């Protein structure tokens, strides 16, 4: 339950808040966004540069989108990446690796905060005070999640609960995030955005949506990824209403709208994509 709660805070509260869609007052939205630092433990400062600047502006761009490269070399998610021997089995070990997402986020956060940079994006506009606050909130997260339980119950007793919470939360967060743009249907436009021209069409064609209103509540709107990428600052409870309009407009204009009825069907498509990207003949990759 702790892991699921941490995941939901990261999805439904900090994600929408840091996009500016959870509160009319930006100061309240900023404070709600800081819950990411305190509860799941990820840095909201790093997240804003990584997610909003690198990912949203250049979604699935094989050069500029950090998310295309975040899992490599463990997972190969783009034909532009070299194919290595272990990728043949990524369809099998990939989901298990999702359980380590929290650990990788913490390590990445420290490096990004020290460098004041995330991938190709420099932290322009971020002050030294904001970076120090990010480190302080990291310590607060460690205090309530690690230190306090260890003092009360002992590290040996807490080991299994810690691993369980982090693994469950990480798996859910990674699963809900990675399926949205890493399926065969969303890779038909897998090329730099500069070669596509139409930004909005590119957002639609390189994303997927699944489910509806219930999924939007549970996933903080990440299930309706197409709508989210077109209108990232909307409150996520509005995405189901927007979905009907977007689907209708895409149909009128002959734009491919990638929709799955459930998360399970979207996840299964992702596993098939991992399988295909791990084999040289199915996607034209050349083994190194």
C-alpha positions as CSV (number, residue, x, y, z in Angstrom):
1,X,0.0,0.0,0.0
2,X,2.9,2.4,0.7
3,X,4.4,1.7,-2.7
4,X,1.1,2.2,-4.5
5,X,0.4,5.4,-2.5
6,X,3.8,6.8,-3.4
7,X,3.2,5.9,-7.0
8,X,-0.2,7.6,-7.0
9,X,1.2,10.8,-5.4
10,X,3.8,10.9,-8.2
11,X,1.2,10.3,-10.9
12,X,-2.0,12.1,-9.8
13,X,-0.6,14.9,-7.6
14,X,2.9,16.0,-8.5
15,X,2.6,15.3,-12.2
16,X,-0.5,17.4,-12.7
17,X,0.7,20.0,-10.1
18,X,4.1,20.5,-11.8
19,X,2.4,20.8,-15.1
20,X,0.3,23.7,-13.6
21,X,-3.0,21.9,-13.8
22,X,-3.9,21.1,-10.2
23,X,-4.4,24.5,-8.6
24,X,-5.4,27.9,-9.9
25,X,-2.9,29.6,-7.6
26,X,0.6,28.8,-9.0
27,X,2.1,29.0,-5.5
28,X,-0.3,26.3,-4.3
29,X,0.6,24.3,-7.4
30,X,4.3,24.7,-6.6
31,X,3.9,23.4,-3.1
32,X,1.8,20.4,-4.2
33,X,4.5,19.7,-6.7
34,X,7.1,19.5,-3.9
35,X,5.2,16.5,-2.6
36,X,7.1,14.6,-5.2
37,X,10.3,15.3,-3.3
38,X,8.9,14.4,0.1
39,X,6.7,11.3,-0.6
40,X,8.0,9.3,-3.6
41,X,11.4,11.0,-3.2
42,X,12.0,12.2,-6.8
43,X,13.2,15.8,-7.3
44,X,10.5,18.0,-8.7
45,X,13.1,20.4,-9.9
46,X,14.9,17.7,-12.0
47,X,11.5,16.4,-13.1
48,X,10.4,19.8,-14.5
49,X,13.5,20.1,-16.7
50,X,13.5,16.5,-17.7
51,X,9.8,16.0,-18.3
52,X,8.5,19.3,-19.4
53,X,11.5,20.6,-21.5
54,X,13.2,17.4,-22.8
55,X,10.2,15.1,-23.1
56,X,7.1,17.1,-23.8
57,X,8.7,19.5,-26.2
58,X,10.3,16.7,-28.2
59,X,8.2,13.6,-27.4
60,X,9.8,10.5,-29.0
61,X,12.3,12.6,-30.8
62,X,15.2,10.1,-31.2
63,X,17.8,12.9,-30.6
64,X,16.3,15.3,-28.1
65,X,13.8,13.3,-25.9
66,X,15.6,12.1,-22.8
67,X,13.0,9.3,-22.2
68,X,14.1,7.6,-25.5
69,X,17.5,7.2,-23.9
70,X,16.7,6.8,-20.2
71,X,16.5,3.0,-20.3
72,X,19.4,2.3,-22.7
73,X,21.5,0.2,-22.6
74,X,19.3,-2.1,-20.4
75,X,16.4,-1.7,-22.8
76,X,16.5,-0.8,-26.5
77,X,13.5,1.4,-27.3
78,X,14.4,2.9,-30.6
79,X,15.8,1.6,-33.9
80,X,18.4,4.4,-33.7
81,X,20.1,2.6,-30.7
82,X,22.6,-0.1,-31.3
83,X,21.4,-3.7,-30.8
84,X,23.3,-5.7,-28.3
85,X,23.1,-9.4,-27.4
86,X,21.2,-9.0,-24.2
87,X,18.4,-7.1,-25.9
88,X,17.2,-10.4,-27.3
89,X,15.8,-11.1,-23.8
90,X,14.5,-7.6,-23.0
91,X,10.9,-8.7,-23.4
92,X,11.5,-11.1,-20.5
93,X,13.7,-9.1,-18.1
94,X,12.3,-5.7,-19.0
95,X,9.3,-5.8,-16.7
96,X,11.5,-7.0,-13.8
97,X,13.8,-4.1,-14.3
98,X,10.9,-1.7,-13.7
99,X,11.1,-2.6,-10.0
100,X,14.4,-0.6,-9.8
101,X,13.0,2.7,-11.2
102,X,13.1,4.4,-7.8
103,X,16.8,3.6,-7.3
104,X,17.7,4.9,-10.7
105,X,15.6,8.1,-10.1
106,X,17.5,8.9,-6.9
107,X,20.9,8.3,-8.5
108,X,20.0,10.4,-11.5
109,X,18.6,13.2,-9.4
110,X,21.8,13.6,-7.4
111,X,23.9,13.7,-10.6
112,X,21.5,16.2,-12.3
113,X,21.4,18.5,-9.3
114,X,25.2,18.5,-9.0
115,X,25.6,19.2,-12.7
116,X,22.6,21.6,-12.9
117,X,21.7,19.7,-16.1
118,X,19.4,16.8,-17.2
119,X,20.5,15.1,-20.4
120,X,20.8,18.0,-23.0
121,X,18.8,20.5,-20.9
122,X,20.6,22.9,-18.6
123,X,18.8,24.2,-15.5
124,X,18.5,27.8,-16.9
125,X,16.6,29.9,-14.4
126,X,17.1,27.6,-11.5
127,X,18.7,29.3,-8.5
128,X,21.2,27.9,-6.0
129,X,18.4,28.1,-3.4
130,X,16.2,25.8,-5.4
131,X,18.9,23.3,-5.8
132,X,19.7,23.4,-2.1
133,X,16.0,23.0,-1.3
134,X,15.9,19.9,-3.6
135,X,18.8,18.3,-1.6
136,X,17.1,19.2,1.7
137,X,13.8,17.6,0.6
138,X,15.7,14.5,-0.4
139,X,17.0,14.3,3.2
140,X,13.4,14.8,4.5
141,X,12.2,11.9,2.3
142,X,15.0,9.6,3.6
143,X,14.2,10.7,7.1
144,X,10.5,9.6,7.1
145,X,10.9,6.6,4.7
146,X,14.2,5.1,6.0
147,X,15.6,6.6,9.2
148,X,12.4,6.8,11.3
149,X,11.2,3.3,10.6
150,X,14.7,1.9,11.2
151,X,14.8,3.7,14.6
152,X,11.4,2.4,15.6
153,X,11.6,-1.2,14.3
154,X,15.2,-1.8,13.3
155,X,16.7,-2.1,9.9
156,X,16.4,-5.9,9.7
157,X,12.6,-5.8,10.3
158,X,12.2,-3.0,7.8
159,X,14.2,-4.5,5.0
160,X,11.4,-6.5,3.4
161,X,8.8,-3.6,3.7
162,X,11.3,-1.2,2.2
163,X,12.1,-3.5,-0.8
164,X,8.4,-4.3,-1.3
165,X,7.2,-0.7,-1.2
166,X,10.0,0.5,-3.6
167,X,9.5,-2.5,-6.0
168,X,5.7,-2.3,-6.2
169,X,5.7,1.5,-6.5
170,X,8.5,1.5,-9.1
171,X,6.9,-1.3,-11.2
172,X,3.5,0.5,-11.3
173,X,5.1,3.9,-12.1
174,X,7.3,2.5,-14.8
175,X,4.6,0.3,-16.3
176,X,2.2,3.3,-16.5
177,X,4.8,5.5,-18.1
178,X,6.7,3.3,-20.6
179,X,3.7,1.8,-22.4
180,X,2.5,5.2,-23.6
181,X,5.1,5.7,-26.3
182,X,6.9,2.4,-26.7
183,X,4.7,0.3,-28.8
184,X,4.8,-0.5,-32.5
185,X,1.9,1.7,-33.4
186,X,3.5,4.8,-31.8
187,X,6.9,4.2,-33.5
188,X,5.6,4.7,-37.1
189,X,6.7,8.3,-36.7
190,X,10.0,7.4,-35.0
191,X,12.3,10.0,-36.4
192,X,13.5,13.5,-35.3
193,X,10.6,16.0,-34.9
194,X,12.5,18.4,-37.3
195,X,11.7,15.9,-40.1
196,X,8.0,15.7,-39.2
197,X,7.0,19.4,-39.3
198,X,3.6,19.3,-37.6
199,X,4.2,19.3,-33.8
200,X,0.6,18.4,-32.8
201,X,0.3,15.6,-35.3
202,X,3.6,14.2,-34.1
203,X,2.3,14.2,-30.5
204,X,-0.7,12.1,-31.5
205,X,1.1,9.7,-33.7
206,X,3.9,8.9,-31.2
207,X,1.7,8.3,-28.2
208,X,-1.1,6.0,-27.1
209,X,-4.2,6.3,-24.9
210,X,-6.0,3.6,-23.0
211,X,-9.1,3.4,-20.8
212,X,-11.1,6.4,-19.8
213,X,-12.3,8.2,-16.7
214,X,-11.4,5.6,-14.1
215,X,-8.0,5.0,-15.6
216,X,-7.4,8.8,-15.6
217,X,-8.1,9.0,-11.9
218,X,-5.8,6.1,-11.1
219,X,-3.0,7.1,-13.5
220,X,-3.2,10.9,-13.1
221,X,-4.1,11.2,-16.8
222,X,-1.1,9.3,-18.0
223,X,-3.4,6.7,-19.5
224,X,-4.8,9.4,-22.0
225,X,-1.3,10.2,-23.1
226,X,-2.3,11.6,-26.5
227,X,-4.6,14.2,-24.8
228,X,-2.0,14.9,-22.2
229,X,0.7,15.6,-24.8
230,X,-1.6,17.9,-26.7
231,X,-2.8,19.8,-23.6
232,X,-0.2,19.1,-20.8
233,X,-1.4,21.8,-18.4
234,X,-5.0,20.6,-18.2
235,X,-6.3,19.0,-15.0
236,X,-6.3,15.3,-15.6
237,X,-10.0,14.9,-14.7
238,X,-10.8,16.8,-18.0
239,X,-8.9,14.4,-20.3
240,X,-11.8,12.0,-20.8
241,X,-13.9,14.8,-22.0
242,X,-11.2,16.0,-24.3
243,X,-10.6,12.5,-25.6
244,X,-13.9,12.3,-27.5
245,X,-13.1,15.6,-29.3
246,X,-9.5,14.6,-30.2
247,X,-10.6,11.2,-31.5
248,X,-13.3,12.8,-33.6
249,X,-10.9,15.4,-35.0
250,X,-8.2,12.8,-35.8
251,X,-10.8,10.7,-37.6
252,X,-11.8,13.7,-39.8
253,X,-8.3,14.5,-40.7
254,X,-7.0,11.0,-41.3
255,X,-4.6,11.1,-38.3
256,X,-3.9,7.8,-36.7
257,X,-5.1,7.7,-33.1
258,X,-3.5,4.8,-31.1
259,X,-6.1,3.6,-28.6
260,X,-6.2,0.5,-26.3
261,X,-9.3,-0.3,-24.3
262,X,-7.3,-1.4,-21.2
263,X,-3.8,-1.0,-19.6
264,X,-3.3,-4.8,-20.1
265,X,-3.7,-4.6,-23.8
266,X,-1.4,-1.6,-24.0
267,X,1.2,-3.4,-21.8
268,X,1.0,-6.6,-24.0
269,X,1.7,-4.4,-27.1
270,X,4.7,-3.0,-25.3
271,X,6.1,-6.5,-24.5
272,X,5.7,-7.4,-28.2
273,X,7.6,-4.2,-29.1
274,X,10.4,-5.1,-26.7
275,X,10.5,-8.6,-28.3
276,X,10.7,-7.1,-31.8
277,X,13.4,-4.5,-30.9
278,X,15.5,-7.2,-29.5
279,X,15.8,-9.0,-32.8
280,X,17.8,-7.7,-35.8
281,X,15.7,-8.9,-38.6
282,X,12.4,-7.7,-37.4
283,X,13.4,-4.1,-37.0
284,X,16.4,-3.7,-39.2
285,X,18.8,-3.5,-36.3
286,X,22.4,-4.7,-36.5
287,X,23.9,-6.5,-33.6
288,X,27.1,-4.9,-32.3
